[in-house]
Amino acid sequence: MLAAFKEYTIAVKGLSEKTIERHIENLDYYLNIYLIEYEQATPINSTESAGNFLSNFFVEKNLASSSASLKQCGSSLKKLYQFLYEAGEISKTDLAEVNEFIKLDVQEGVEYLD
């Protein structure tokens, strides 16, 4: 999934290599540590996981978490779910729902960190 996401961000979004690598690093942590190990879910079948990850797991388990890194991770998750929507893997309703979870839980995480 990350390889396809990387191709998408290069071809469709035109992001720089540095930006793409930051997104890949954030998404690797979300997909391979949080979703697989803790949620035992996929990003396609659990839109609430993105919010739970940001407001709870990321701020409590990531020793290097800061308001800036939390916001960057939220941005990475929004791009992932936009990619999944454009690939036909999630519905427009799911995309709107996950974006709302991300927005609210980034705010909650920032408040917790501050």
N, CA, C and O atoms as a printed pandas DataFrame, in Angstrom:
     atom_number atom_name residue_name chain_id  residue_number  x_coord  y_coord  z_coord
0              1         N          MET        A               1    0.822   -1.188    0.000
1              2        CA          MET        A               1    0.000    0.000    0.000
2              3         C          MET        A               1    0.872    1.259    0.000
3              4         O          MET        A               1    0.564    2.229   -0.693
4              5         N          LEU        A               2    1.952    1.241    0.773
5              6        CA          LEU        A               2    2.810    2.427    0.836
6              7         C          LEU        A               2    3.491    2.716   -0.496
7              8         O          LEU        A               2    3.704    3.878   -0.842
8              9         N          ALA        A               3    3.835    1.669   -1.249
9             10        CA          ALA        A               3    4.448    1.878   -2.564
10            11         C          ALA        A               3    3.451    2.543   -3.511
11            12         O          ALA        A               3    3.812    3.454   -4.256
12            13         N          ALA        A               4    2.206    2.090   -3.483
13            14        CA          ALA        A               4    1.170    2.689   -4.332
14            15         C          ALA        A               4    0.893    4.125   -3.896
15            16         O          ALA        A               4    0.693    5.005   -4.734
16            17         N          PHE        A               5    0.883    4.359   -2.594
17            18        CA          PHE        A               5    0.684    5.709   -2.079
18            19         C          PHE        A               5    1.811    6.629   -2.538
19            20         O          PHE        A               5    1.569    7.771   -2.930
20            21         N          LYS        A               6    3.040    6.126   -2.488
21            22        CA          LYS        A               6    4.189    6.927   -2.917
22            23         C          LYS        A               6    4.063    7.297   -4.392
23            24         O          LYS        A               6    4.287    8.450   -4.761
24            25         N          GLU        A               7    3.710    6.335   -5.236
25            26        CA          GLU        A               7    3.520    6.614   -6.663
26            27         C          GLU        A               7    2.431    7.653   -6.869
27            28         O          GLU        A               7    2.579    8.557   -7.691
28            29         N          TYR        A               8    1.333    7.526   -6.124
29            30        CA          TYR        A               8    0.216    8.464   -6.204
30            31         C          TYR        A               8    0.666    9.878   -5.835
31            32         O          TYR        A               8    0.323   10.839   -6.523
32            33         N          THR        A               9    1.429   10.005   -4.753
33            34        CA          THR        A               9    1.840   11.342   -4.319
34            35         C          THR        A               9    2.821   11.983   -5.295
35            36         O          THR        A               9    2.874   13.207   -5.417
36            37         N          ILE        A              10    3.586   11.163   -5.978
37            38        CA          ILE        A              10    4.507   11.698   -6.983
38            39         C          ILE        A              10    3.743   12.098   -8.238
39            40         O          ILE        A              10    3.874   13.222   -8.722
40            41         N          ALA        A              11    2.940   11.168   -8.764
41            42        CA          ALA        A              11    2.265   11.379  -10.047
42            43         C          ALA        A              11    1.098   12.362   -9.959
43            44         O          ALA        A              11    0.963   13.241  -10.810
44            45         N          VAL        A              12    0.264   12.220   -8.947
45            46        CA          VAL        A              12   -0.965   13.015   -8.872
46            47         C          VAL        A              12   -0.776   14.299   -8.072
47            48         O          VAL        A              12   -1.249   15.361   -8.477
48            49         N          LYS        A              13   -0.100   14.204   -6.959
49            50        CA          LYS        A              13    0.019   15.358   -6.069
50            51         C          LYS        A              13    1.277   16.179   -6.307
51            52         O          LYS        A              13    1.334   17.345   -5.917
52            53         N          GLY        A              14    2.279   15.593   -6.938
53            54        CA          GLY        A              14    3.504   16.320   -7.243
54            55         C          GLY        A              14    4.290   16.771   -6.023
55            56         O          GLY        A              14    4.916   17.831   -6.043
56            57         N          LEU        A              15    4.261   15.981   -4.970
57            58        CA          LEU        A              15    4.977   16.350   -3.743
58            59         C          LEU        A              15    6.472   16.090   -3.882
59            60         O          LEU        A              15    6.899   15.272   -4.697
60            61         N          SER        A              16    7.248   16.786   -3.087
61            62        CA          SER        A              16    8.700   16.604   -3.112
62            63         C          SER        A              16    9.073   15.276   -2.460
63            64         O          SER        A              16    8.299   14.716   -1.684
64            65         N          GLU        A              17   10.249   14.788   -2.777
65            66        CA          GLU        A              17   10.726   13.517   -2.219
66            67         C          GLU        A              17   10.805   13.593   -0.689
67            68         O          GLU        A              17   10.447   12.633   -0.006
68            69         N          LYS        A              18   11.265   14.713   -0.152
69            70        CA          LYS        A              18   11.381   14.884    1.297
70            71         C          LYS        A              18   10.003   14.813    1.970
71            72         O          LYS        A              18    9.845   14.164    3.004
72            73         N          THR        A              19    9.027   15.474    1.385
73            74        CA          THR        A              19    7.671   15.465    1.922
74            75         C          THR        A              19    7.075   14.068    1.846
75            76         O          THR        A              19    6.438   13.606    2.793
76            77         N          ILE        A              20    7.278   13.411    0.741
77            78        CA          ILE        A              20    6.751   12.049    0.570
78            79         C          ILE        A              20    7.355   11.111    1.604
79            80         O          ILE        A              20    6.639   10.302    2.195
80            81         N          GLU        A              21    8.647   11.208    1.830
81            82        CA          GLU        A              21    9.301   10.336    2.811
82            83         C          GLU        A              21    8.771   10.580    4.215
83            84         O          GLU        A              21    8.622    9.637    4.992
84            85         N          ARG        A              22    8.484   11.829    4.550
85            86        CA          ARG        A              22    7.900   12.133    5.861
86            87         C          ARG        A              22    6.520   11.487    5.987
87            88         O          ARG        A              22    6.192   10.917    7.027
88            89         N          HIS        A              23    5.708   11.579    4.921
89            90        CA          HIS        A              23    4.389   10.952    4.939
90            91         C          HIS        A              23    4.515    9.431    5.057
91            92         O          HIS        A              23    3.777    8.803    5.816
92            93         N          ILE        A              24    5.436    8.849    4.316
93            94        CA          ILE        A              24    5.635    7.401    4.355
94            95         C          ILE        A              24    6.043    6.963    5.764
95            96         O          ILE        A              24    5.548    5.952    6.262
96            97         N          GLU        A              25    6.926    7.703    6.398
97            98        CA          GLU        A              25    7.358    7.374    7.759
98            99         C          GLU        A              25    6.179    7.422    8.733
99           100         O          GLU        A              25    6.013    6.520    9.554
100          101         N          ASN        A              26    5.365    8.469    8.641
101          102        CA          ASN        A              26    4.181    8.584    9.502
102          103         C          ASN        A              26    3.199    7.447    9.240
103          104         O          ASN        A              26    2.656    6.856   10.174
104          105         N          LEU        A              27    2.978    7.151    7.978
105          106        CA          LEU        A              27    2.006    6.124    7.626
106          107         C          LEU        A              27    2.495    4.728    7.972
107          108         O          LEU        A              27    1.697    3.862    8.329
108          109         N          ASP        A              28    3.791    4.503    7.869
109          110        CA          ASP        A              28    4.347    3.212    8.256
110          111         C          ASP        A              28    4.072    2.966    9.741
111          112         O          ASP        A              28    3.681    1.863   10.125
112          113         N          TYR        A              29    4.271    3.971   10.562
113          114        CA          TYR        A              29    4.006    3.873   12.000
114          115         C          TYR        A              29    2.526    3.575   12.248
115          116         O          TYR        A              29    2.192    2.709   13.057
116          117         N          TYR        A              30    1.649    4.286   11.558
117          118        CA          TYR        A              30    0.203    4.101   11.703
118          119         C          TYR        A              30   -0.232    2.711   11.225
119          120         O          TYR        A              30   -0.922    1.988   11.944
120          121         N          LEU        A              31    0.175    2.349   10.015
121          122        CA          LEU        A              31   -0.281    1.094    9.420
122          123         C          LEU        A              31    0.335   -0.135   10.081
123          124         O          LEU        A              31   -0.377   -1.077   10.428
124          125         N          ASN        A              32    1.634   -0.127   10.255
125          126        CA          ASN        A              32    2.332   -1.341   10.672
126          127         C          ASN        A              32    2.507   -1.495   12.175
127          128         O          ASN        A              32    2.689   -2.612   12.661
128          129         N          ILE        A              33    2.456   -0.412   12.908
129          130        CA          ILE        A              33    2.553   -0.525   14.357
130          131         C          ILE        A              33    1.156   -0.452   14.978
131          132         O          ILE        A              33    0.736   -1.357   15.700
132          133         N          TYR        A              34    0.453    0.628   14.688
133          134        CA          TYR        A              34   -0.844    0.820   15.347
134          135         C          TYR        A              34   -1.930   -0.107   14.805
135          136         O          TYR        A              34   -2.513   -0.884   15.562
136          137         N          LEU        A              35   -2.206   -0.035   13.517
137          138        CA          LEU        A              35   -3.324   -0.818   12.990
138          139         C          LEU        A              35   -3.103   -2.318   13.123
139          140         O          LEU        A              35   -3.996   -3.033   13.579
140          141         N          ILE        A              36   -1.943   -2.802   12.737
141          142        CA          ILE        A              36   -1.704   -4.243   12.759
142          143         C          ILE        A              36   -1.545   -4.753   14.185
143          144         O          ILE        A              36   -2.173   -5.743   14.559
144          145         N          GLU        A              37   -0.717   -4.092   14.982
145          146        CA          GLU        A              37   -0.402   -4.577   16.326
146          147         C          GLU        A              37   -1.514   -4.319   17.348
147          148         O          GLU        A              37   -1.818   -5.192   18.161
148          149         N          TYR        A              38   -2.118   -3.139   17.313
149          150        CA          TYR        A              38   -3.068   -2.768   18.355
150          151         C          TYR        A              38   -4.528   -2.913   17.934
151          152         O          TYR        A              38   -5.331   -3.473   18.681
152          153         N          GLU        A              39   -4.873   -2.429   16.781
153          154        CA          GLU        A              39   -6.267   -2.461   16.336
154          155         C          GLU        A              39   -6.621   -3.756   15.603
155          156         O          GLU        A              39   -7.779   -4.174   15.579
156          157         N          GLN        A              40   -5.618   -4.374   15.013
157          158        CA          GLN        A              40   -5.829   -5.544   14.153
158          159         C          GLN        A              40   -6.914   -5.233   13.120
159          160         O          GLN        A              40   -7.912   -5.941   12.980
160          161         N          ALA        A              41   -6.661   -4.140   12.411
161          162        CA          ALA        A              41   -7.605   -3.633   11.424
162          163         C          ALA        A              41   -6.842   -3.134   10.205
163          164         O          ALA        A              41   -5.612   -3.149   10.174
164          165         N          THR        A              42   -7.590   -2.696    9.210
165          166        CA          THR        A              42   -7.001   -2.062    8.034
166          167         C          THR        A              42   -7.555   -0.645    7.952
167          168         O          THR        A              42   -8.577   -0.350    8.573
168          169         N          PRO        A              43   -6.907    0.231    7.205
169          170        CA          PRO        A              43   -7.449    1.593    7.093
170          171         C          PRO        A              43   -8.787    1.620    6.358
171          172         O          PRO        A              43   -9.543    2.585    6.471
172          173         N          ILE        A              44   -9.071    0.573    5.615
173          174        CA          ILE        A              44  -10.308    0.520    4.838
174          175         C          ILE        A              44  -11.502    0.168    5.711
175          176         O          ILE        A              44  -12.604    0.664    5.474
176          177         N          ASN        A              45  -11.309   -0.674    6.708
177          178        CA          ASN        A              45  -12.453   -1.118    7.504
178          179         C          ASN        A              45  -12.566   -0.448    8.872
179          180         O          ASN        A              45  -13.379   -0.864    9.698
180          181         N          SER        A              46  -11.776    0.561    9.114
181          182        CA          SER        A              46  -11.835    1.210   10.423
182          183         C          SER        A              46  -11.475    2.692   10.315
183          184         O          SER        A              46  -10.326    3.077   10.532
184          185         N          THR        A              47  -12.442    3.496    9.987
185          186        CA          THR        A              47  -12.176    4.928    9.852
186          187         C          THR        A              47  -11.951    5.599   11.204
187          188         O          THR        A              47  -11.263    6.618   11.270
188          189         N          GLU        A              48  -12.507    5.058   12.275
189          190        CA          GLU        A              48  -12.315    5.642   13.607
190          191         C          GLU        A              48  -10.881    5.473   14.106
191          192         O          GLU        A              48  -10.430    6.215   14.979
192          193         N          SER        A              49  -10.173    4.498   13.553
193          194        CA          SER        A              49   -8.807    4.222   14.011
194          195         C          SER        A              49   -7.885    5.412   13.842
195          196         O          SER        A              49   -7.005    5.629   14.676
196          197         N          ALA        A              50   -8.061    6.183   12.792
197          198        CA          ALA        A              50   -7.188    7.335   12.554
198          199         C          ALA        A              50   -7.279    8.328   13.708
199          200         O          ALA        A              50   -6.259    8.822   14.187
200          201         N          GLY        A              51   -8.481    8.615   14.147
201          202        CA          GLY        A              51   -8.662    9.539   15.255
202          203         C          GLY        A              51   -8.128    8.989   16.557
203          204         O          GLY        A              51   -7.465    9.699   17.313
204          205         N          ASN        A              52   -8.416    7.718   16.823
205          206        CA          ASN        A              52   -7.915    7.083   18.050
206          207         C          ASN        A              52   -6.394    7.074   18.072
207          208         O          ASN        A              52   -5.778    7.290   19.115
208          209         N          PHE        A              53   -5.806    6.827   16.937
209          210        CA          PHE        A              53   -4.350    6.824   16.827
210          211         C          PHE        A              53   -3.778    8.183   17.193
211          212         O          PHE        A              53   -2.832    8.271   17.975
212          213         N          LEU        A              54   -4.346    9.240   16.633
213          214        CA          LEU        A              54   -3.808   10.584   16.847
214          215         C          LEU        A              54   -4.000   11.082   18.276
215          216         O          LEU        A              54   -3.067   11.612   18.879
216          217         N          SER        A              55   -5.198   10.915   18.816
217          218        CA          SER        A              55   -5.479   11.509   20.126
218          219         C          SER        A              55   -4.998   10.658   21.292
219          220         O          SER        A              55   -4.841   11.164   22.403
220          221         N          ASN        A              56   -4.764    9.386   21.056
221          222        CA          ASN        A              56   -4.346    8.519   22.158
222          223         C          ASN        A              56   -2.962    7.914   21.926
223          224         O          ASN        A              56   -1.996    8.275   22.598
224          225         N          PHE        A              57   -2.881    7.013   20.990
225          226        CA          PHE        A              57   -1.659    6.231   20.793
226          227         C          PHE        A              57   -0.462    7.112   20.458
227          228         O          PHE        A              57    0.585    6.989   21.093
228          229         N          PHE        A              58   -0.593    7.983   19.491
229          230        CA          PHE        A              58    0.532    8.801   19.039
230          231         C          PHE        A              58    1.094    9.670   20.162
231          232         O          PHE        A              58    2.308    9.733   20.359
232          233         N          VAL        A              59    0.215   10.329   20.887
233          234        CA          VAL        A              59    0.697   11.246   21.921
234          235         C          VAL        A              59    1.193   10.519   23.167
235          236         O          VAL        A              59    2.017   11.062   23.903
236          237         N          GLU        A              60    0.712    9.312   23.416
237          238        CA          GLU        A              60    1.116    8.586   24.619
238          239         C          GLU        A              60    2.288    7.641   24.392
239          240         O          GLU        A              60    3.099    7.450   25.298
240          241         N          LYS        A              61    2.399    7.048   23.216
241          242        CA          LYS        A              61    3.419    6.028   22.960
242          243         C          LYS        A              61    4.642    6.546   22.201
243          244         O          LYS        A              61    5.714    5.946   22.277
244          245         N          ASN        A              62    4.496    7.631   21.484
245          246        CA          ASN        A              62    5.587    8.162   20.688
246          247         C          ASN        A              62    6.349    9.187   21.526
247          248         O          ASN        A              62    5.857   10.287   21.775
248          249         N          LEU        A              63    7.540    8.818   21.953
249          250        CA          LEU        A              63    8.316    9.694   22.834
250          251         C          LEU        A              63    8.711   11.008   22.172
251          252         O          LEU        A              63    8.973   11.999   22.853
252          253         N          ALA        A              64    8.752   11.013   20.855
253          254        CA          ALA        A              64    9.140   12.218   20.122
254          255         C          ALA        A              64    7.931   13.039   19.685
255          256         O          ALA        A              64    8.063   13.938   18.854
256          257         N          SER        A              65    6.751   12.740   20.236
257          258        CA          SER        A              65    5.559   13.462   19.794
258          259         C          SER        A              65    5.586   14.911   20.270
259          260         O          SER        A              65    6.000   15.227   21.386
260          261         N          SER        A              66    5.132   15.759   19.380
261          262        CA          SER        A              66    5.000   17.185   19.663
262          263         C          SER        A              66    3.774   17.672   18.911
263          264         O          SER        A              66    3.203   16.933   18.109
264          265         N          SER        A              67    3.374   18.884   19.159
265          266        CA          SER        A              67    2.234   19.434   18.430
266          267         C          SER        A              67    2.504   19.431   16.932
267          268         O          SER        A              67    1.623   19.101   16.138
268          269         N          ALA        A              68    3.717   19.797   16.547
269          270        CA          ALA        A              68    4.066   19.848   15.122
270          271         C          ALA        A              68    4.051   18.452   14.502
271          272         O          ALA        A              68    3.514   18.271   13.409
272          273         N          SER        A              69    4.631   17.468   15.182
273          274        CA          SER        A              69    4.662   16.109   14.611
274          275         C          SER        A              69    3.265   15.507   14.558
275          276         O          SER        A              69    2.954   14.745   13.642
276          277         N          LEU        A              70    2.422   15.841   15.526
277          278        CA          LEU        A              70    1.038   15.374   15.516
278          279         C          LEU        A              70    0.276   15.952   14.326
279          280         O          LEU        A              70   -0.462   15.234   13.652
280          281         N          LYS        A              71    0.453   17.235   14.072
281          282        CA          LYS        A              71   -0.210   17.877   12.931
282          283         C          LYS        A              71    0.290   17.291   11.615
283          284         O          LYS        A              71   -0.493   17.078   10.690
284          285         N          GLN        A              72    1.604   17.029   11.530
285          286        CA          GLN        A              72    2.159   16.411   10.318
286          287         C          GLN        A              72    1.579   15.017   10.104
287          288         O          GLN        A              72    1.254   14.635    8.980
288          289         N          CYS        A              73    1.456   14.271   11.184
289          290        CA          CYS        A              73    0.894   12.929   11.075
290          291         C          CYS        A              73   -0.577   12.998   10.644
291          292         O          CYS        A              73   -1.025   12.183    9.838
292          293         N          GLY        A              74   -1.309   13.949   11.169
293          294        CA          GLY        A              74   -2.700   14.141   10.745
294          295         C          GLY        A              74   -2.785   14.443    9.259
295          296         O          GLY        A              74   -3.667   13.934    8.567
296          297         N          SER        A              75   -1.873   15.267    8.768
297          298        CA          SER        A              75   -1.814   15.578    7.342
298          299         C          SER        A              75   -1.526   14.326    6.518
299          300         O          SER        A              75   -2.124   14.116    5.462
300          301         N          SER        A              76   -0.617   13.506    7.002
301          302        CA          SER        A              76   -0.284   12.259    6.303
302          303         C          SER        A              76   -1.501   11.338    6.231
303          304         O          SER        A              76   -1.769   10.724    5.197
304          305         N          LEU        A              77   -2.230   11.250    7.338
305          306        CA          LEU        A              77   -3.419   10.393    7.352
306          307         C          LEU        A              77   -4.492   10.910    6.404
307          308         O          LEU        A              77   -5.156   10.122    5.730
308          309         N          LYS        A              78   -4.668   12.224    6.348
309          310        CA          LYS        A              78   -5.645   12.788    5.403
310          311         C          LYS        A              78   -5.263   12.430    3.969
311          312         O          LYS        A              78   -6.128   12.095    3.160
312          313         N          LYS        A              79   -3.984   12.499    3.655
313          314        CA          LYS        A              79   -3.533   12.149    2.306
314          315         C          LYS        A              79   -3.732   10.673    2.015
315          316         O          LYS        A              79   -4.100   10.308    0.898
316          317         N          LEU        A              80   -3.494    9.817    3.000
317          318        CA          LEU        A              80   -3.716    8.383    2.828
318          319         C          LEU        A              80   -5.180    8.099    2.517
319          320         O          LEU        A              80   -5.490    7.365    1.579
320          321         N          TYR        A              81   -6.073    8.677    3.300
321          322        CA          TYR        A              81   -7.491    8.400    3.095
322          323         C          TYR        A              81   -8.027    9.037    1.809
323          324         O          TYR        A              81   -8.954    8.505    1.200
324          325         N          GLN        A              82   -7.458   10.161    1.395
325          326        CA          GLN        A              82   -7.808   10.734    0.090
326          327         C          GLN        A              82   -7.378    9.784   -1.020
327          328         O          GLN        A              82   -8.115    9.576   -1.984
328          329         N          PHE        A              83   -6.193    9.211   -0.887
329          330        CA          PHE        A              83   -5.689    8.214   -1.834
330          331         C          PHE        A              83   -6.633    7.006   -1.884
331          332         O          PHE        A              83   -6.973    6.529   -2.966
332          333         N          LEU        A              84   -7.052    6.516   -0.727
333          334        CA          LEU        A              84   -7.962    5.363   -0.686
334          335         C          LEU        A              84   -9.308    5.692   -1.317
335          336         O          LEU        A              84   -9.910    4.845   -1.976
336          337         N          TYR        A              85   -9.780    6.913   -1.118
337          338        CA          TYR        A              85  -11.034    7.340   -1.747
338          339         C          TYR        A              85  -10.884    7.384   -3.264
339          340         O          TYR        A              85  -11.731    6.862   -3.989
340          341         N          GLU        A              86   -9.813    8.005   -3.743
341          342        CA          GLU        A              86   -9.604    8.113   -5.187
342          343         C          GLU        A              86   -9.364    6.757   -5.837
343          344         O          GLU        A              86   -9.625    6.581   -7.027
344          345         N          ALA        A              87   -8.863    5.791   -5.053
345          346        CA          ALA        A              87   -8.654    4.436   -5.562
346          347         C          ALA        A              87   -9.939    3.609   -5.491
347          348         O          ALA        A              87   -9.955    2.460   -5.933
348          349         N          GLY        A              88  -11.016    4.178   -4.943
349          350        CA          GLY        A              88  -12.286    3.475   -4.853
350          351         C          GLY        A              88  -12.374    2.491   -3.693
351          352         O          GLY        A              88  -13.236    1.613   -3.687
352          353         N          GLU        A              89  -11.483    2.633   -2.711
353          354        CA          GLU        A              89  -11.455    1.702   -1.577
354          355         C          GLU        A              89  -12.367    2.128   -0.429
355          356         O          GLU        A              89  -12.828    1.290    0.345
356          357         N          ILE        A              90  -12.623    3.421   -0.322
357          358        CA          ILE        A              90  -13.560    3.907    0.694
358          359         C          ILE        A              90  -14.540    4.863    0.031
359          360         O          ILE        A              90  -14.256    5.424   -1.028
360          361         N          SER        A              91  -15.685    5.043    0.657
361          362        CA          SER        A              91  -16.727    5.915    0.103
362          363         C          SER        A              91  -16.470    7.375    0.455
363          364         O          SER        A              91  -15.627    7.696    1.293
364          365         N          LYS        A              92  -17.218    8.245   -0.205
365          366        CA          LYS        A              92  -17.127    9.678    0.090
366          367         C          LYS        A              92  -17.565    9.948    1.530
367          368         O          LYS        A              92  -17.002   10.814    2.201
368          369         N          THR        A              93  -18.555    9.217    1.996
369          370        CA          THR        A              93  -19.019    9.344    3.376
370          371         C          THR        A              93  -17.920    8.940    4.349
371          372         O          THR        A              93  -17.686    9.623    5.346
372          373         N          ASP        A              94  -17.243    7.822    4.059
373          374        CA          ASP        A              94  -16.128    7.384    4.900
374          375         C          ASP        A              94  -15.018    8.429    4.924
375          376         O          ASP        A              94  -14.445    8.704    5.979
376          377         N          LEU        A              95  -14.714    9.009    3.774
377          378        CA          LEU        A              95  -13.674   10.034    3.686
378          379         C          LEU        A              95  -14.037   11.238    4.545
379          380         O          LEU        A              95  -13.200   11.741    5.294
380          381         N          ALA        A              96  -15.274   11.702    4.441
381          382        CA          ALA        A              96  -15.707   12.852    5.248
382          383         C          ALA        A              96  -15.635   12.517    6.738
383          384         O          ALA        A              96  -15.222   13.346    7.549
384          385         N          GLU        A              97  -16.040   11.295    7.088
385          386        CA          GLU        A              97  -16.021   10.869    8.485
386          387         C          GLU        A              97  -14.595   10.806    9.032
387          388         O          GLU        A              97  -14.322   11.308   10.122
388          389         N          VAL        A              98  -13.702   10.200    8.285
389          390        CA          VAL        A              98  -12.324   10.066    8.766
390          391         C          VAL        A              98  -11.641   11.428    8.846
391          392         O          VAL        A              98  -10.856   11.671    9.763
392          393         N          ASN        A              99  -11.927   12.312    7.903
393          394        CA          ASN        A              99  -11.345   13.659    7.966
394          395         C          ASN        A              99  -11.823   14.410    9.200
395          396         O          ASN        A              99  -11.059   15.162    9.805
396          397         N          GLU        A             100  -13.072   14.212    9.573
397          398        CA          GLU        A             100  -13.599   14.854   10.781
398          399         C          GLU        A             100  -12.938   14.268   12.027
399          400         O          GLU        A             100  -12.573   15.008   12.941
400          401         N          PHE        A             101  -12.781   12.936   12.069
401          402        CA          PHE        A             101  -12.077   12.301   13.193
402          403         C          PHE        A             101  -10.656   12.852   13.303
403          404         O          PHE        A             101  -10.197   13.184   14.395
404          405         N          ILE        A             102   -9.970   12.945   12.174
405          406        CA          ILE        A             102   -8.588   13.435   12.184
406          407         C          ILE        A             102   -8.532   14.870   12.702
407          408         O          ILE        A             102   -7.707   15.193   13.557
408          409         N          LYS        A             103   -9.398   15.719   12.193
409          410        CA          LYS        A             103   -9.412   17.126   12.610
410          411         C          LYS        A             103   -9.642   17.251   14.120
411          412         O          LYS        A             103   -8.892   17.944   14.807
412          413         N          LEU        A             104  -10.659   16.590   14.623
413          414        CA          LEU        A             104  -10.997   16.694   16.040
414          415         C          LEU        A             104   -9.920   16.080   16.933
415          416         O          LEU        A             104   -9.596   16.626   17.988
416          417         N          ASP        A             105   -9.372   14.950   16.508
417          418        CA          ASP        A             105   -8.408   14.261   17.351
418          419         C          ASP        A             105   -7.016   14.882   17.295
419          420         O          ASP        A             105   -6.240   14.728   18.238
420          421         N          VAL        A             106   -6.687   15.574   16.218
421          422        CA          VAL        A             106   -5.450   16.359   16.216
422          423         C          VAL        A             106   -5.596   17.489   17.232
423          424         O          VAL        A             106   -4.675   17.754   18.005
424          425         N          GLN        A             107   -6.748   18.151   17.231
425          426        CA          GLN        A             107   -6.986   19.221   18.203
426          427         C          GLN        A             107   -6.892   18.691   19.634
427          428         O          GLN        A             107   -6.274   19.316   20.495
428          429         N          GLU        A             108   -7.505   17.542   19.879
429          430        CA          GLU        A             108   -7.473   16.945   21.212
430          431         C          GLU        A             108   -6.039   16.568   21.609
431          432         O          GLU        A             108   -5.624   16.791   22.746
432          433         N          GLY        A             109   -5.297   16.001   20.670
433          434        CA          GLY        A             109   -3.919   15.635   20.944
434          435         C          GLY        A             109   -3.042   16.836   21.229
435          436         O          GLY        A             109   -2.199   16.790   22.126
436          437         N          VAL        A             110   -3.228   17.915   20.476
437          438        CA          VAL        A             110   -2.465   19.151   20.706
438          439         C          VAL        A             110   -2.764   19.702   22.096
439          440         O          VAL        A             110   -1.848   20.130   22.798
440          441         N          GLU        A             111   -4.018   19.696   22.498
441          442        CA          GLU        A             111   -4.385   20.153   23.832
442          443         C          GLU        A             111   -3.718   19.295   24.896
443          444         O          GLU        A             111   -3.240   19.813   25.905
444          445         N          TYR        A             112   -3.683   18.006   24.679
445          446        CA          TYR        A             112   -3.055   17.083   25.631
446          447         C          TYR        A             112   -1.565   17.374   25.745
447          448         O          TYR        A             112   -1.017   17.402   26.846
448          449         N          LEU        A             113   -0.908   17.593   24.602
449          450        CA          LEU        A             113    0.536   17.838   24.595
450          451         C          LEU        A             113    0.894   19.196   25.200
451          452         O          LEU        A             113    1.957   19.354   25.801
452          453         N          ASP        A             114    0.003   20.170   25.037
453          454        CA          ASP        A             114    0.279   21.500   25.574
454          455         C          ASP        A             114    0.022   21.507   27.055
455          456         O          ASP        A             114    0.194   22.536   27.707
